[in-house]
């Protein structure tokens, strides 16, 4: 079974997902720091962001591990 990694704006999707994941992780850390400093109203966004991180991480890992170990193709 050959799975292809989609190309978006001349780069593989797993590259873009890695950048999105980095941004989501920075937002997660920022909201966590702000909540510790007293902005408890951010908890709903913090939980939502955790779910987004899990979803993006799953797809990013699927393509990354597939490329590295299982001979996924680009295109």
N, C-alpha and C positions, 0 to 999 in steps of 0.2 A: 504494500500500500504506500503510494507516494502522496505526500501532502505538500501543497505549495503555500509559501508564505506570501501574502499579498504585498505588492509594492505600492506605496503611497508617496507621491511627490519625489520619486526617484530613490527612495530609501525603503528598506523592508519594514513591515509593520512592527516588528519587535523592537526596532530602534525607537520609533515614535512612542510606543508604549512605555519604554524605559524612561523617556523624557517626561511623559505624563506621570509616571510613577514617582519620579524624583520630585516633581512639583507637588503631588499629593502628599508625599512624606514631609516636605517642608511645611505645608499647610497644617498637617497633623501635629507636628512638633510645635508650631507657633500657637495653634489653638490650645494645646495642652499647657504650654507655659502661661498663656493668658488666663486659663481657667485656674491654675494654681495661684495666680496673682489676684484672683477675686472675680473674674468675669464668668460666673457660673452659667450665664445664658448661652454660652457657646457649646454646651454639652450636646445638644441635638445635632449640630453641625459636625462635632467631633466624631459622634457615632456614625453619622452618614458618610463622612470621609473615610472612616475605617472600613465600611462596607465597599466603597469605591476602590480603596486600596486592595482589598482582597480580590475583587473581580479583575482589576487590571493586572494584578500580580499573577493570577491564574492563567490568563491568556498570554501574558508576556513569558511566563515560565514554560507554557506549553510549546510555543514557537521556539524559544531559546534552547530548550532541551531537545526538541525535535531536530533543530538545525545541527546541534553539537553532536548528538548521539545517534539519531535515527535517519539521517540523510534526507531531511526535508529540503525541498527545492525552492528557489526564489522565483517569483513570477506569477 
